[in-house]
Amino acid sequence: MSISHGTLVHAEPAKQARYDTAYMRMAAEWSQLSHCTRKKVGALIVKEGMIISDGYNGTPSGFANDCEDANGLTHWYVLHAEANAIMKVARSTNNALGGTLYLTHSPCKECSKLILQAGIKRLVYLDAYKDASGLELLANGGVTIHRLERI
């Protein structure tokens, strides 16, 4: 194993693939905690071989858990899973610098800015978001991006 920017990266690709799949399964399970009906998204932040934060999409603390309005449209104030995970680690004594973000859906452009600012160096995602500009921003910012085909 080698350490790169604080992220545990396994020398053997097969071993890294096993870890990526396992963490993504956990992110997918975490997504099921979301109260959103249209789309459930889960996130994990892993640093130096440890899960340091998690998140799923939903409303801010203190709001009703209804993510969509009567027409099925998502309320503008719903937080994305990765934003929740980044904010959770920001409230702790830890940080995401050099970490890996496991995300069931690729990030939007707004969340990609948060990912860059948090110092996350690697993104592993499963499903593509409708707008690829977030991935483009991350790639331009030096984040290593890996899409899993399945878990």
N, C-alpha and C positions, 0 to 999 in steps of 0.2 A: 504494500500500500504506500501511497505517497500523499503528502499534504500539499495542497495548492490553494493559496489564498484563504486558508482556514477551512476549506471544504474537504471532507474526506473523499478521496477519489481512489478507487481500487485500480491497481495495475492491470488486473485481468478484466477484459471487457465482459466476459460471461458473469463474473461475480458482481460487477457494477450493474449489469442488466437485472440480475436477481434482486438486488437491493432497490433499484428503481421501480421494479414491478411491485415489490412488497410495500414500499412507501406509497405508491400510487393506489394500491388497493385500500390502504388506510385512509388516504384522502377521499377516495370514492365512498367509503363507509361513513366518513365524517360528513360528507355532503348530504347524507340522509337525515341529518339533524336539522337541516334547513326547513323552514316553514313555507318557502316559496313553492308554488305549484307549477309555474311555467318552466323553470330550470333550477336544478339543485347543483351547487358547485361547492367543492371542498378543496382545502389547501393545507399543506404541511410545510413548515420550514425546518430543514435539517442542517445542523452545523456540527462538524467534527464527529459525525456518527451518532448524534443525539437529536431527537425531535425537540426543538426549542419553542415551537409555537404551532398553532392550528387555527383554522377558521372555516366558516361556511357563510354563504350569502344570507343576508337577512336585514331586518330593520335595526336601527340603533337601540341601545339599551333604553328601556322605559317606554318604547313605542309598542303598539299592538303588533303582533307577529304576522299581520297580513301584508304580504309583499306586493300583491296585485290589487288593482282597483276592481270595481264591478264589471268593467269591460275586459278584464284579464291583462291589462297593461301594468307593467312594473312601476311602482311608485319611484319617483326620482330620488328619494332619500335612502333607498335600499343600498346597503354596503355590499361590495363584492367580497368574496371569500378571501382573496389575497390581501385586500385592504384590512379586513378584520384580523388576519394573522399577523400582518406587519404592525398594526396598532397594538395588538396584544403583547408582542415582544417588546415594543417601545415602552410599555408600562412596567416591564420587568427590569431586572438588573442585567439582562443579557442583551445581545444585539444580533442582527442578522448578517453582519459584515462577513462576506466570503461564503455565505450559506447557499444551500440549494432549496429552491421553491418547487414543491410538487403541487400541481394544479390540475384539476380535472378538465378545465377548459382554458384555452390560451387567454392571456390577459388583454383587456381593452387598453387603449392608449393612455387613459388617465391612470389606471393602476400600474402601467408600465413605468410611469414616472416615479411612482412610489417605490417600485421594485429597485429601480436604479438608485434612488436616494437612500434606500435601506442598505445598499452595498451587496445585495444578492448577486452572486456571480454565475449561477447556473439555474436554468429553468427546465423542468421536465413537465410536459403536459400531455393530455390524452386527446381531447377533442378540440377542434379549431373553433375559435370565436368568429363571428360573421365578418369582423373587420381585422385584417392582418396588420394594421399600422402599429399596434402595440408590440408585436413580434419584431417588426422592422426597427422600431426605436430601441428595443433591447439589444438586438444584434449590433446596431450602430454604437451602442453604449458598451459593447464588449462582453455582454452576457452570453454564455454558452447555452444554446437551446437544443433540446432533444425532445422529439415527439415519440411517444410510445404508440405503437399500432393497436395494442390491446393489452388487457391485464388479466 
